[in-house]
Amino acid sequence: MRRLLSSLAAMSLLTVQQAQAELQCLPPQERAAVEVAALRSELMVLATGCHNDDGYNAFIHKFQPELMGNEKTISDIFKHKYGRRGQQEHDQFVTDLANAESSAGMRLGTDFCAHNGMIVQEVLSLQSVSDLATYAAGKDLVPASLGVCSVVGTPPPEPRKAKVATKHH
């Protein structure tokens, strides 16, 4: 039993490290926007799955200006990366994020609400938008399975190929 718990703890730590590494491809402002979007998604899943609409509505009301600004940042990221398809890709990202959060909740089963219910109270106790971004980053809610760098991030430039000099006679 002790080995099983140690193995589970090690796997959990590895997953957290992978997810954090996954977001390192993004500039800090974009990373924070994605993390806040993931927090909002988590709270929405909690509201629907745990029947805590009041907590979610209080969160939306308390941080409405910040959440609207965050949504604009996410929208701008997708417009920049995908052009005309930006809104479609943004919508797909939000859906994929909610589905990933919901799947994680399903894996916890009946423990989901008890395990994650305190997040609502913690978020409502935050005082500022910077607290919100810091809190979201600390919760590590962006699933590595989303492949955020490929979906949201700008891929690194391809290495330039050296030109081969040719002699003309």
C-alpha positions as CSV (number, residue, x, y, z in Angstrom):
1,M,0.0,0.0,0.0
2,R,2.8,2.4,0.8
3,R,4.5,1.7,-2.6
4,L,1.2,2.4,-4.3
5,L,0.8,5.7,-2.5
6,S,4.4,6.7,-3.3
7,S,3.9,5.8,-6.9
8,L,0.7,7.8,-7.2
9,A,2.4,10.8,-5.5
10,A,5.3,10.5,-7.9
11,M,3.0,10.3,-10.9
12,S,1.0,13.3,-9.7
13,L,4.1,15.3,-9.3
14,L,5.3,14.4,-12.7
15,T,2.0,15.4,-14.2
16,V,2.1,18.8,-12.5
17,Q,5.7,19.3,-13.7
18,Q,4.7,18.4,-17.3
19,A,1.7,20.8,-17.2
20,Q,3.9,23.6,-15.9
21,A,6.5,22.9,-18.5
22,E,3.8,22.9,-21.1
23,L,2.9,26.5,-20.3
24,Q,6.5,27.7,-20.4
25,C,6.1,28.2,-24.2
26,L,3.8,31.1,-23.6
27,P,4.8,34.7,-22.7
28,P,3.8,35.5,-19.0
29,Q,0.7,37.5,-19.9
30,E,-0.7,34.8,-22.2
31,R,0.2,32.1,-19.7
32,A,-1.7,34.0,-17.0
33,A,-4.7,34.4,-19.3
34,V,-4.8,30.7,-20.1
35,E,-4.5,29.9,-16.4
36,V,-7.4,32.2,-15.4
37,A,-9.5,30.7,-18.3
38,A,-8.8,27.3,-16.8
39,L,-9.8,28.5,-13.4
40,R,-13.0,29.9,-14.7
41,S,-13.7,26.6,-16.5
42,E,-13.0,24.6,-13.3
43,L,-15.5,26.8,-11.4
44,M,-18.1,26.4,-14.2
45,V,-17.7,22.6,-14.0
46,L,-18.0,22.8,-10.2
47,A,-21.1,24.9,-10.5
48,T,-22.8,22.5,-12.9
49,G,-21.6,19.2,-11.4
50,C,-21.9,20.2,-7.8
51,H,-24.9,22.4,-8.0
52,N,-23.0,25.5,-6.7
53,D,-24.4,28.1,-9.1
54,D,-24.4,30.7,-6.3
55,G,-20.6,30.4,-5.8
56,Y,-19.9,30.6,-9.6
57,N,-22.2,33.6,-10.0
58,A,-20.5,35.3,-7.0
59,F,-17.1,34.7,-8.7
60,I,-18.3,36.1,-12.0
61,H,-19.8,39.2,-10.3
62,K,-16.7,39.8,-8.1
63,F,-14.2,39.5,-11.0
64,Q,-16.3,40.6,-14.0
65,P,-14.1,43.3,-15.3
66,E,-11.0,41.1,-14.9
67,L,-12.7,38.1,-16.5
68,M,-13.9,40.3,-19.5
69,G,-10.3,41.6,-19.9
70,N,-9.0,38.0,-19.7
71,E,-11.5,36.9,-22.3
72,K,-10.4,39.7,-24.6
73,T,-6.7,38.6,-24.2
74,I,-7.5,35.0,-25.0
75,S,-9.6,36.2,-28.0
76,D,-6.7,38.4,-29.2
77,I,-4.3,35.4,-28.9
78,F,-6.5,33.3,-31.1
79,K,-7.1,36.1,-33.7
80,H,-3.4,36.6,-33.9
81,K,-2.6,33.0,-34.4
82,Y,-5.6,31.8,-36.5
83,G,-6.8,35.0,-38.3
84,R,-10.4,34.5,-39.5
85,R,-10.6,31.1,-37.8
86,G,-9.7,32.7,-34.5
87,Q,-13.2,32.7,-32.9
88,Q,-13.8,29.2,-34.0
89,E,-10.5,28.0,-32.6
90,H,-11.1,30.0,-29.4
91,D,-14.6,28.4,-29.0
92,Q,-13.0,24.9,-29.5
93,F,-10.3,25.7,-26.9
94,V,-12.9,26.7,-24.3
95,T,-14.9,23.5,-25.1
96,D,-11.8,21.3,-24.9
97,L,-10.8,23.0,-21.6
98,A,-14.3,22.4,-20.1
99,N,-14.3,18.8,-21.3
100,A,-10.9,18.2,-19.8
101,E,-12.0,19.7,-16.5
102,S,-15.1,17.6,-16.6
103,S,-13.2,14.4,-17.4
104,A,-10.9,15.1,-14.5
105,G,-14.0,15.4,-12.3
106,M,-15.4,12.2,-13.5
107,R,-12.2,10.4,-12.6
108,L,-12.6,11.6,-9.0
109,G,-16.2,10.4,-9.0
110,T,-18.2,11.2,-6.0
111,D,-15.1,12.8,-4.4
112,F,-15.0,15.6,-7.0
113,C,-17.3,18.1,-5.2
114,A,-15.7,17.4,-1.8
115,H,-12.2,17.6,-3.2
116,N,-12.6,20.7,-5.3
117,G,-15.5,22.5,-3.6
118,M,-13.2,24.6,-1.5
119,I,-11.8,26.3,-4.6
120,V,-14.9,28.5,-4.8
121,Q,-14.5,29.8,-1.3
122,E,-10.8,30.3,-1.8
123,V,-11.4,32.3,-5.0
124,L,-14.1,34.4,-3.4
125,S,-11.6,35.3,-0.6
126,L,-9.1,36.8,-3.1
127,Q,-8.8,40.6,-3.1
128,S,-7.4,41.6,-6.5
129,V,-6.9,40.6,-10.1
130,S,-3.2,39.9,-9.4
131,D,-4.3,37.5,-6.6
132,L,-6.6,35.8,-9.1
133,A,-3.8,35.2,-11.7
134,T,-1.4,34.0,-8.9
135,Y,-4.1,31.7,-7.5
136,A,-4.9,30.2,-10.9
137,A,-1.2,29.6,-11.6
138,G,-0.8,27.8,-8.3
139,K,-3.8,25.5,-8.9
140,D,-2.2,24.1,-12.1
141,L,-5.6,23.6,-13.8
142,V,-4.4,23.5,-17.5
143,P,-4.4,19.9,-18.5
144,A,-1.2,18.9,-20.4
145,S,-3.4,16.9,-22.7
146,L,-4.7,20.1,-24.3
147,G,-1.3,20.8,-25.9
148,V,-1.6,24.5,-25.1
149,C,1.7,25.4,-26.9
150,S,0.4,24.0,-30.2
151,V,-3.1,25.4,-29.8
152,V,-2.4,28.8,-28.2
153,G,1.3,29.4,-28.4
154,T,3.2,30.7,-31.3
155,P,5.4,27.9,-32.6
156,P,9.1,28.6,-32.5
157,P,10.6,29.8,-35.8
158,E,12.0,27.0,-37.9
159,P,15.8,27.0,-38.1
160,R,17.1,28.6,-41.1
161,K,18.9,26.4,-43.6
162,A,22.3,27.5,-44.6
163,K,22.6,28.4,-48.2
164,V,25.0,26.3,-50.1
165,A,27.3,28.4,-52.3
166,T,27.4,27.2,-55.8
167,K,30.1,28.1,-58.3
168,H,29.1,29.2,-61.7
169,H,31.7,28.7,-64.5
